[in-house]
Amino acid sequence: MKTKLLRNAIAAVLFGSVVMGPAQAAHPDGEAVTYRPDVTFTLRTDIADGRLVFVGDKGDIKGQINPDLKVEEGAVVQINLVNGDGAIHDLALPEFGVDSDNISGKNSSTTVVFRADKNGEFKYICSLPGHVAAGMIGKIIVGDVKPEPKSTALDISKNPMEVGTPVGKRGPQTHKVNLKTTEVIGQLGDGSTYKYWTFNNTVPGPFIRVRVGDTVTVDMANDKDSSMIHSVDFHAVTGPGGGAAVTQAAPGTSKSFTFKALNPGLYVYHCATPSVAQHISNGMYGMILVEPEGGLPPVDREFYVMQGELYTAQRHGETGHHEFSREKMMDEKPEHMSFNGNMNALTKTHRMEAKVGETVRIFFGVGGPNATSSFHVIGEIFDRVYNQGDLISPPMQSVQTTTVPAGGATMVEFKTEVPGKYILVDHALARVEKGLAGLLHVVGDENHDVFEAHSAVDPNH
């Protein structure tokens, strides 16, 4: 500790960056090093939406998660860090050579002071292992930094409310499904992009809804700007390759086939062109629901959610364009995991909402290509689980977590009884730190017969 304080005090004198108290710190000769900050920020460590984060604690940044800290070039900057969650944390600004002492225990604190002596955008982080990946990273913007041009990357995330029309009591019909395979630069996370391969420009592709006994014609067109051959394999199809054997389409060409929906259930479809795993990982998957005769029982809310993995050369959390890594895919070590295509799909972009007393149905599938999901909604119990997408057998009841393999699906239902924010996760919870989380917002009156808080509810849970 003494060595670190000595090093920081020397840095204060020579370089203008130091970890010290709000007014002065020890000089190596025993003198007090006094400073007057030009700008002061206070950050608090916390947990929000299943992630570790910094939260602005005072002033204009109060309440903001990982806020942008804006300062003039040459300013002396003081950042106070308060421990709000009780875990061990620090505050580091690597580009300025600043690294605070560790703080542990709720309400403990530390302060860093440095001179912002270079213009640009830089990062502040918690440097403890895994904490950046968990979400503890923000930006300090020094000087007159021109804003980056607005990203032209496509939002490929799938709206979970797009679930088609229930079949009801109707008899068998004939349907046409139009699929277009595309290769597009899409939004991955805040400040990052990836070249996705898609069905109809979304990940997952469209939710297809038919009835057992329906006759379905699939027209699949591969965009002329594609660089790859693409195809489609429906797990609901009885026939060569689930359709893949007759839909290998070169760029600018189309293929078609017709099938009869013989078996009710919830099924995955995906591209089946080699390397199949790469095509799936890049976003080429979706689901088809074959409802039983008479249709599914009506519910208040239905949502379409699929889990996927991305394998990139760049690390999770890095900005810029991310490139596919075949080596990581073959080692089954994804950098990113997501619901509905990217990091923000079900936390920022699309709001899943239900009212207290409503019954929610989630059509859940795993595109993969490799990982099995332990699907769980924090704070809820599944009243009914239609295991493996089986709509014929009686459902399992009162289930906490359900296992869904790659290329598999399930349908879960539950009644919402208490208002709050419910987090969708894969209960292999390290995956939350790779982006795998979603939110279901339940609004309405409190129900103290079911749940009564004895203290304020943390809004970040």
Secondary structure, DSSP 8 states (H G I E B T S, - for coil): -HHHHHHHHHHHHHTSEEE--SSEEE-TTS-EEE---SEEEEEEEEEETTEEEEEE-SGGGTT-BS--EEE-TT-EEEEEEE-SSSS-B--EEGGGTEE---B-STT-EEEEEEE--S-EEEEEE--STTTTTTT-EEEEEESS---------B--B--TT------TT----EEEEEEEEEEEEEEEETTEEEEEEEETTBBS---EEEETT-EEEEEEEE-TT-SS-B--EETT--SGGGGGGG--B-TT-EEEEEEE--S-EEEEEE--SSSHHHHHHTT-EEEEEEE-TT-----SEEEEEEEEEE-BSS-TT--EEE-B-HHHHHTT--SEEEETTSTTIIIIIS-EEEETT-EEEEEEEEEESS--EEEEEET--EEEEEGGG-SSS--EEEES-EEE-TT-EEEEEEE--S-EEEEEEESSGGGGGGT--EEEEEES---TTT---SS---TT-
